[in-house]
Amino acid sequence: MPRPRSAGAVPCGPVAGAPVPAGRECAELRVPLGYADPGGRTVEVAASRLRTDRPDARRGTLFVVPGGPGSSGVQRLAQKGGALRAATEGAYDLVSLDPRGVGSSV
């Protein structure tokens, strides 16, 4: 199956009601519309990454899922990423996305 294509990560813009944590990056990923046709039509899915502020302590990456129908992972990471980074003591890069049809995703 082809890997998602990205235009590259860039600094994120502001999110209403949330200070943007330092080191947060955003990207749009082109992913297959359907599992049955991975080489067919694609859509853009918004993704966000908050890099660890302690690279020497980094253990890996945590994928943050906002839960509930219609919830934006990009917005949730902007709102809660700083607290989650502190709670994990900077051991992980944090990644989230807007599911298809939510937030900045098609």
C-alpha positions, 0 to 999 in steps of 0.5 A: 500500500502506498505511504501517505504523502505530505507537503512537509511540516510547517509551524501551526497557526493559532487555535481559538482559545488555546496558546500554541505550544512551542515546537508544534508543527502542522501538515496535510497528508494525502491518503487513500479515500478507500482501503479497497483502492489504495492507489485510487482517489485521495483526500487531504487529512490535517495532522499535527505534531508536538515534538518533545522539548527534551530530545535526549529523553525521547522514547518514541511517539504517542498518537493522541486520539481526541475521541468522540465523533466529530472531534479535532485532534489538531485542535485537541493537541493545541489545547492539551499538548503542553500539559501532556508533554509535561505529564510524560516528562518530554519522553514522546513526540505527540501526533494527532490528526483531524479525521476525514470530514472534521476540522481541516480535513476533507 
